[in-house]
Amino acid sequence: MLDIKITNDSQFVSVSNGNLIETKNSGNKKTYHYKTVYPISPYLIAVYSAPYKNFTDSYVSLDEKDTMQIYYYVLPEHFDNAKIDFAGHLDYMKTLSELFGEYPFIKEKYGIAEFLWNYGAMENQTITGFGYNFVSGNNFFEDTYVHELAHHWWGNSVGPKTWNDIWLSEGFAAYSEALYAEAKNGKEALKSKMLSKFNSNFNGTLYAPKDLFSETIYDKGAWVLHMLRNEIGDTDFFEALKSYHNIYKYSNASIDDFKTICENISRKDLTKFFDQWIYNGKENIYFIYSFEAESNEGMEEVTLYIDQKTRNYPEFHFNLDVEIFYKDGTSETKSFFIDKIKNKFNFTTGRKVEAILPDPESKLLAEFDSEY
């Protein structure tokens, strides 16, 4: 628990973690006393002092038993802009609480403090810091606002056990951006958000990364959660997230701890999934695909070829959806299990095949090139 007192010139407002217990004036000085009720990691402790103006929102917990304040501390010249930019926070709080379980610091607060770090942002516990360029009045940085709030579940409440497990913090917060987009605007918004995070140059493992805060950890990390969701299904995935948070709340967890929860809930062995995407697989998958079709007594006998091209990992295993387009203008989607470097599948249809499209819904961190 943290107990902190800040004394400064009385025209300054001081902000820190937890609840404001009291303020005391002494001449031209003012002392602010803050205290936390929840455990806090040292790297999440913060003190801000500036001639702030502030405004608030009131958040009512999902069970309607608690009302918590959301505080916004900004420089006076940015006050009107902040009213525009931060207007979505009540909805972010409600949506993420519905997805992951109640905001874990409900007996304290959530807050934002503007500070002089250009485009920097930091999820300091209960009092996130945003650089002044995030307060523009253009409402342009919603992803960042959601990301930093999501850290209060992933990183602050459940911290990574070691730096090797940093994916549990940054990858989870990055995927939370996509989950919020989906909650507000549906599946197409989710797909669009994930495609914006796609990068053919991701390199390195999510476990024990060489660069702790690279695009690989954030955006590949989000993609791996997206693929895990498709692997075990929505119901089990969201139950696993809530269970993981509930079990390890106010403590630390490892990637293996998260894997165990996912396996227990889905009743699936996820060893291969975690090995290829988290522990050892370093790159995206690249595929060459083609098909052949022969007519036989009014039927089309189709052979589909899908070859993996990997450099640093023996072979990836996963279910691959393939959309089959027919010359009569119709289409259908079939699913195939990929478990070899060279994969060959046969199926028969009464329609003539015009083209095929692997992964039509962009569910995989993969690239496909055609040989036909």
C-alpha positions in Angstrom: 0.0 0.0 0.0 1.1 3.6 -0.7 0.9 6.5 1.7 2.2 9.7 0.1 2.2 13.4 1.0 3.1 16.1 -1.5 3.9 19.7 -0.5 4.2 22.5 -3.0 3.3 26.1 -3.8 -0.4 26.6 -3.1 -1.2 27.6 -6.7 -0.3 24.1 -7.8 -2.5 21.1 -7.7 -0.8 17.8 -6.8 -2.1 14.4 -7.9 -1.0 10.9 -7.1 -2.2 7.3 -6.9 -5.2 6.2 -4.8 -7.5 8.4 -2.8 -7.0 12.0 -1.7 -7.3 11.8 2.1 -6.9 15.4 2.9 -5.3 18.7 2.0 -3.6 21.2 4.4 -2.6 24.8 3.8 0.4 26.3 5.5 1.2 29.8 4.4 1.8 29.8 0.7 2.3 26.0 0.7 -0.3 23.2 0.3 0.1 19.5 1.3 -1.9 16.7 -0.5 -2.2 13.4 1.3 -2.9 10.3 -0.9 -3.3 6.7 0.1 -4.0 3.5 -1.7 -6.1 0.6 -0.6 -4.8 -1.8 -3.2 -1.3 -3.1 -3.8 0.9 -1.1 -6.2 4.0 -1.9 -8.2 6.8 0.7 -7.7 7.0 1.5 -11.5 3.3 2.6 -11.3 3.8 5.3 -8.6 3.4 8.8 -9.9 3.3 12.4 -8.7 2.0 15.2 -10.8 2.0 18.9 -9.9 0.8 21.8 -12.1 -1.7 24.6 -12.1 -4.3 22.1 -13.1 -8.0 22.7 -13.8 -10.1 19.5 -13.4 -13.4 18.1 -14.1 -15.0 14.7 -13.3 -17.3 11.9 -14.4 -19.1 9.5 -12.1 -18.9 5.8 -12.9 -21.4 3.4 -11.4 -20.1 -0.2 -10.9 -21.7 -3.0 -12.9 -23.5 -4.3 -9.7 -24.5 -0.7 -8.9 -23.0 -0.9 -5.4 -20.2 1.6 -5.9 -19.9 5.0 -7.5 -16.4 6.0 -8.4 -15.1 9.3 -9.7 -13.1 9.6 -12.9 -10.9 12.7 -12.6 -9.3 14.7 -15.5 -6.5 17.1 -14.6 -5.3 19.3 -17.5 -3.5 22.6 -18.0 -6.0 25.5 -18.1 -5.2 26.3 -21.8 -6.3 22.7 -22.8 -9.4 22.5 -20.6 -11.9 22.8 -23.5 -10.0 20.4 -25.7 -9.9 17.9 -22.8 -13.7 18.0 -22.4 -13.9 16.8 -26.0 -11.0 14.3 -26.0 -11.9 12.6 -22.7 -15.7 12.4 -23.2 -15.6 8.7 -24.0 -14.0 7.5 -20.7 -17.2 6.5 -19.0 -18.1 4.2 -21.9 -14.5 2.8 -22.1 -14.8 2.0 -18.4 -18.2 0.3 -18.7 -17.2 -1.7 -21.8 -13.9 -3.0 -20.5 -15.5 -3.9 -17.1 -18.2 -5.9 -19.0 -15.4 -7.6 -21.0 -12.9 -8.4 -18.3 -14.7 -8.0 -15.0 -15.3 -4.9 -12.8 -12.6 -2.2 -12.8 -10.1 -3.5 -10.2 -9.6 -0.2 -8.4 -13.2 0.6 -7.9 -12.7 1.7 -4.2 -10.2 4.4 -5.4 -10.6 6.2 -8.7 -9.5 6.4 -12.3 -7.8 9.6 -13.3 -5.9 11.3 -16.1 -3.2 13.9 -15.6 -1.7 15.9 -18.5 2.1 16.1 -18.3 4.9 17.4 -20.5 5.9 14.3 -22.4 4.8 15.2 -26.0 3.2 11.9 -27.2 4.1 9.9 -24.2 1.5 8.0 -22.1 1.9 5.9 -19.0 -0.6 3.8 -17.1 0.3 4.9 -13.6 -2.1 3.1 -11.3 -5.4 5.0 -11.0 -3.8 8.2 -12.5 -2.7 7.7 -16.1 -0.4 10.3 -17.5 -0.9 11.7 -21.1 1.5 14.0 -22.9 0.1 17.4 -23.9 -0.1 16.4 -27.5 -2.9 13.9 -26.6 -5.1 16.8 -25.6 -5.9 18.2 -29.0 -9.7 18.6 -29.1 -9.8 16.3 -32.1 -10.7 13.1 -30.3 -8.0 11.4 -32.4 -6.4 9.2 -29.8 -9.2 6.9 -28.6 -7.0 3.8 -29.1 -4.4 5.2 -26.7 -7.0 6.1 -24.1 -8.5 2.6 -24.2 -5.0 1.0 -24.2 -3.9 2.9 -21.0 -7.2 2.2 -19.2 -7.0 -1.5 -20.2 -3.6 -1.7 -18.5 -5.4 -1.3 -15.2 -6.5 -4.9 -15.7 -3.5 -6.1 -17.7 -0.3 -4.9 -16.1 -1.5 -3.0 -13.0 -4.0 -5.4 -11.4 -2.4 -8.6 -12.9 1.3 -7.8 -13.4 3.7 -9.9 -15.4 5.7 -12.2 -13.2 8.9 -11.3 -15.0 9.9 -9.2 -18.0 9.8 -12.4 -20.0 6.0 -12.2 -19.6 5.6 -8.6 -20.8 3.1 -9.9 -23.5 0.6 -10.3 -20.7 0.6 -6.6 -20.3 1.3 -4.9 -23.6 -0.2 -7.5 -26.0 -3.4 -7.7 -23.8 -3.8 -3.9 -23.7 -3.2 -3.7 -27.5 -5.9 -6.3 -28.1 -8.3 -4.4 -25.8 -8.3 -1.6 -28.4 -9.7 -4.0 -30.9 -12.2 -5.5 -28.5 -13.5 -2.0 -27.7 -13.9 -1.2 -31.4 -15.8 -4.5 -31.8 -18.0 -3.8 -28.9 -19.0 -0.4 -30.3 -19.1 -1.0 -34.0 -19.2 -4.8 -34.7 -17.1 -7.5 -36.4 -16.0 -5.3 -39.3 -14.5 -2.8 -36.9 -12.7 -5.6 -35.2 -11.3 -6.9 -38.5 -10.3 -3.4 -39.6 -8.5 -2.8 -36.3 -6.6 -6.1 -36.5 -5.6 -5.4 -40.1 -4.2 -2.0 -39.0 -2.0 -3.9 -36.5 -0.7 -6.4 -39.2 2.9 -6.2 -40.0 4.8 -8.7 -42.2 8.0 -7.8 -40.4 7.2 -9.0 -36.9 10.2 -10.8 -35.6 11.0 -12.5 -32.4 9.2 -14.4 -29.7 6.6 -13.0 -27.4 8.2 -14.8 -24.5 11.5 -13.4 -23.3 11.6 -10.8 -26.1 14.9 -9.0 -27.0 13.0 -5.7 -27.3 10.5 -5.3 -24.5 8.4 -2.6 -26.1 8.6 -3.3 -29.8 5.7 -3.6 -32.3 6.1 -7.3 -32.0 5.1 -7.3 -28.3 2.2 -4.9 -28.9 0.7 -5.8 -32.3 1.9 -9.3 -32.8 0.8 -9.8 -29.2 -2.7 -8.6 -30.0 -2.8 -10.9 -33.0 -1.9 -13.9 -31.0 -4.7 -13.2 -28.6 -7.0 -12.8 -31.6 -5.9 -16.2 -32.9 -6.3 -17.8 -29.4 -9.9 -16.5 -29.4 -10.5 -18.2 -32.7 -8.8 -21.4 -31.5 -10.9 -21.9 -28.4 -14.1 -19.9 -29.3 -15.6 -16.7 -27.9 -17.3 -18.2 -24.9 -14.2 -19.9 -23.5 -11.9 -17.0 -24.5 -13.8 -14.4 -22.6 -14.4 -16.7 -19.6 -10.6 -17.4 -19.6 -9.8 -13.6 -19.5 -12.2 -13.0 -16.6 -10.9 -16.1 -14.7 -7.3 -15.2 -15.3 -7.9 -11.7 -13.9 -10.0 -12.9 -11.0 -7.4 -15.5 -9.9 -4.3 -13.3 -10.2 -5.8 -9.9 -9.3 -3.4 -7.8 -7.3 -0.6 -10.2 -7.9 1.6 -11.4 -10.7 1.3 -14.2 -13.3 3.3 -15.9 -16.0 2.4 -16.8 -19.6 2.3 -20.4 -18.4 -0.2 -19.5 -15.7 -2.4 -17.9 -18.4 -2.0 -21.0 -20.7 -3.1 -23.3 -17.8 -6.3 -21.3 -17.3 -7.1 -21.3 -21.1 -6.6 -25.1 -21.2 -8.7 -25.7 -18.1 -11.6 -23.7 -19.5 -11.4 -24.8 -23.1 -10.4 -28.4 -22.3 -7.9 -28.2 -25.1 -4.2 -28.9 -25.1 -2.8 -25.6 -26.2 0.9 -26.6 -26.0 1.4 -26.4 -29.8 -0.4 -23.1 -30.0 1.7 -21.5 -27.3 4.9 -23.0 -28.6 4.5 -21.8 -32.2 3.1 -18.3 -31.5 4.6 -17.4 -28.1 7.5 -19.4 -27.0 9.5 -20.3 -30.1 7.8 -19.1 -33.3 9.6 -15.9 -34.4 7.8 -14.9 -37.6 4.5 -14.7 -39.4 3.6 -17.7 -41.6 4.0 -17.4 -45.3 2.1 -19.7 -47.7 2.0 -20.6 -51.3 -1.3 -22.0 -52.4 -2.8 -23.4 -55.6 -5.6 -25.7 -56.7 -6.5 -28.1 -59.6 -10.0 -29.1 -60.7 -11.0 -32.0 -63.0 -14.5 -32.7 -64.2 -15.7 -36.3 -63.7 -19.2 -37.3 -64.6 -20.6 -33.9 -63.9 -18.7 -33.3 -60.7 -15.6 -31.3 -60.0 -12.8 -33.1 -58.2 -10.7 -30.3 -56.6 -7.2 -30.6 -55.2 -6.0 -27.8 -52.9 -2.3 -27.3 -52.2 -1.1 -25.2 -49.4 2.7 -25.1 -48.6 4.2 -23.4 -45.5 7.4 -21.3 -46.0 9.0 -20.9 -42.6 12.6 -20.0 -41.7 12.9 -20.3 -37.9 10.1 -22.8 -36.9 9.6 -26.4 -38.2 5.8 -26.2 -39.0 2.7 -24.4 -37.7 -0.5 -26.3 -37.0 -3.9 -24.6 -37.2 -7.3 -24.6 -38.8 -7.5 -22.7 -42.0 -10.7 -21.4 -43.5 -10.7 -21.3 -47.3 -13.4 -19.5 -49.3 -14.3 -21.3 -52.6 -15.6 -19.1 -55.4 -17.7 -20.8 -58.1 -18.2 -19.8 -61.7 -22.0 -19.5 -61.0 -21.3 -16.6 -58.7 -21.8 -18.5 -55.4 -19.2 -19.3 -52.8 -18.7 -21.4 -49.7 -16.2 -21.6 -46.9 -14.4 -24.9 -46.0 -12.1 -25.5 -43.1 -8.9 -27.5 -43.3 -6.4 -28.5 -40.7 -2.8 -27.5 -41.6 -0.2 -29.7 -39.9 2.5 -30.2 -42.5 4.9 -28.1 -44.6 3.2 -29.4 -47.7 -0.5 -29.9 -47.4 -2.9 -31.4 -49.9 -6.6 -31.6 -49.6 -9.3 -33.1 -51.9 -13.0 -32.4 -52.1 -15.8 -32.9 -54.7 -18.4 -30.4 -55.7 -21.1 -30.1 -58.3 -20.0 -26.6 -59.2 -17.1 -25.4 -61.2 -14.4 -23.6 -59.2 -13.2 -20.2 -60.3 -10.9 -19.2 -57.5 -10.0 -19.8 -53.8 -9.2 -17.4 -51.0 -7.4 -18.6 -47.8 -8.3 -16.9 -44.5 -11.1 -14.7 -45.9 -11.9 -13.2 -42.5 -8.2 -12.4 -41.8 -8.1 -14.5 -38.6 -4.5 -15.6 -39.0 -1.1 -13.8 -38.7 -0.2 -15.1 -42.1 0.5 -14.1 -45.7 -0.7 -16.0 -48.8 0.6 -16.0 -52.4 -1.1 -17.8 -55.2 0.6 -20.0 -57.8 -2.3 -20.1 -60.2 
